[in-house]
Amino acid sequence: MKIIFQILVVFFSISICAQGQNTIQVGNTTLTERSLLTGLGIAWDIVWGPDDHIWFTEREGKVKRLDPVSGNVIIVLDATSLVFNGNGTIEPGMLGMLFHPNYESNQQIYIVYTYGNSGVIKERLSRFEWNGIELANEEIILDNIPARSIHNGSRLILLPDNTILMTTGDIGNQSNSQDMSSLNGKTLRINLDGSIPDDNPFPNSYIFSFGHRNSQGLFLGPNDIIYSSEFGPNSSDEINIIEEARNYGWPNVLGICNTGSEISFCNDNNVREPVHEWSNTPSPNGLLVYNHPAIPEWQNKLMVAMLGGISLKQPRVSVFDISEDGLELSNETKYFETFGRVRDICVNPNTGAIYFATNGPEYFSTSGPNRIVEYYNDDFVVDVKNVFHKNQYLKVYPNPVVEIINIEVSENFIGKKLDFISFATGALVMQKVVSQTTEILNISDLPTGQYYISIINDNGLITKVFVKD
């Protein structure tokens, strides 16, 4: 039975000591940082599930389910033998994810992934069933979309009429985007069973909008406005509003229509200009409209995860004001600029906490540290559903630590290995087999720096970050 109880958001810090926590100020609101999970694969899509857990895809070919209270994570799908991920570089792999609108009754989840080999790569949309242990019973919904090591899309959202929107990239072939016989460089609209909706704008076609280069962000905002982020080439990254049957210009138009040839093409082809354009390429990715009273300064604002481009000069989360009608953006404010590449964001609908996934410090790197980081308002009081997490924990204190570190674990970790891993290099620097629920260790030999501890058992994995002074 689900029990509703009154609790402070501070309950999120049950697994860490209050010492060493970073905060940021957003207007009059103080947000506290918690490193929820460290040392994961390259997280691509993070979604708050109907079960009050965070579900996320990893490009290498896995889907994981994360308890936002304990930090416990389990693998619910391992398709690494099937998924083509380009050996962890560039853009293919396990990508977008979406919960079925009737998930409470059918436990179904949609996932996009690339498959094949370096000679022939394809992309498909499949539907899986959650059986309480793993995702099983794959049913292919849409298949054989050409894919490559670059520009595959692919985000998923659900529209109010229970159809799916799915973005695809041009796979590095610019002509695909204006070719109405190709599904690449498009936004597709799909029925839940994989068929073509009868009222799609182009007869017998999945195509909803076209002229896209590589859209890796998609969100249904207030007033059913569809926001999308899109990569430009060496300039003109965009935020677009997706409208039915509209052309978005690529490759004939970069950003707004502001040259002679672009203006002519836009006038002749019903081109929808972006609502925001960057002259450089910060690589906008996952986005959402924040709508929760926990952070009033961000209410009804657009939040965009930024990878920072190839040069990695601008990784961050950008926050925009939205006009009353939702059709204009203004006043970009930059946050979280020290975490490296920020791939995606999700929001806890109960507490208003935000979570973002980082993809390491380098464009071509797979070494990480790849993380899921939480920021929450410690002063916000809410009624929260009881969370169904496993009764296991890892606590580390003090933090920062100079010499002696205290580690507390639940009994089901006794006999398991505590791995101490360098945050900077990913190297294992120390290991200890747990013999009791409280371990007191001398780590004075470790160089000054940031580390994380990782421990795993049959119920899942937990990580905790600490600083050695």
C-alpha positions, 0 to 999 in steps of 0.5 A: 500500500502506498503511504502518504506522509509529510517529510522534508526534502532533507530526507534526500541527504540520508545517505551523506553527511551534511558536511562538504555539500555544495550549494548554489543560490537562485534568487532567494532559493538555496539549492543543495548539491548531491552526487547521486550516482558516479561512475556509470556509462554514458547516460543519454536519456534520464526520465522520472518514472511513474514508480518514483524512480529515475530510469535512464539509458546508457549509450553502450546498450543498457537501461538502468533504474535508480532509486533517488533516495538511496542512490541504489541502481540496477540494470533492467536491460543489457542489450550491449551485444545487440546495440551498436554504440561506436565503441563509446564515441560520437552518437549511436547507441541506446538513446531515447526512452518513453513510458507508455501512457497506460504504464500503470496497467501495462508496464510498457516502455518505448526505447530507441537504439541503433544496431548492426555493425560499422558497415550497415547501421540501423535505428529502431523503436521498440517496446518492452515490458517491465516485469518487476525485475527486467525489461523483457518481451521486446516488440519492434515498433518501427525498424530499418531507419538508416543510422550512422556514427553521427546524427541519429537523434533521437528523443521521444515524447508523448502527445496529448492524443497518445501519439509518439513524436520521435526525432531522427538526424540526417546521419551526416547526409545533408540531402536526407533532411529535405528528401520526403522519401527518407525518414532521416532529418525529421520529426516522426509521428507514430501511433503506439502500435507503430502504425502511421496516424491517419491524420499525419500531414503527409499521406502514408508517411510518418513525417511530422516535420522536416529539414532537421540536422540533428535534434537531440532534445524534445519536450511538450510544454504548456499550451501543447507547444513542442520545444526541440533543440538542434545541433548546427554545423559550426554555428547556428545551434537552435531551439525550435518550436515544432509545428505540423508539416513545417520545414526547418530549413536544413541544409539550405538554412542555418539558424534564422533566415538572414541571407539572400539565398536563405530568405528566398528558400524560407519564403518558398518553403514555409520554413519555421525559424528557430526561437533561439539561435547561438552563433557558436555551437554549445550543443543543446541537448535534453530540455524541459520546462520547469514547473514546480513551486520548489524553485519559484525563480525557475517556474515556467522557464525553459532549461536546456542541457548543454554539451559544450560543443567539440571545444567544450568551452560552454558546457552548462545548463541554460535557463530561459524566460518564456513569453506568456504565449510560449513562443519567445525565449529571452534572458539566457542564464547559465548554471552548472558550468563546472560539471563538464558535458551535461546531456539531459535533465529531469525533475522530481515531480514530488519535490521539485529537485532537478537531476542532470546527467553528465558525460565526462569532460571531453568530447570523444572521451568515455572515461567520465566521470559520468554522473547523475547529480541532484540539486534540491531546495532543502526548505521545501516541504512536500507530501511525498509518495512512499518510495519502494527502494531496497533497504540498503545504503552506503554512508561516508563521512566526514566529507571532506576527509583528511585522514580517517574516513568512516564508512557505514553500509547495510548488512547485505554489503558485508563480504562485498568489495569497497572500490575507491576510484579516482574521480579524475582518472577513473583508476582504482586506487584502493579496495577493501572487503567489508567485514562489518557494517561500520568500517573506519579506514586510514586514507592518509596515503591517498593524494589530495583530490576527489574520489568516489566509493563504489559497492555492489551486490545482487540488489544493485550498486551505490556510489558516494563521492568524497574529497580528500584534503 
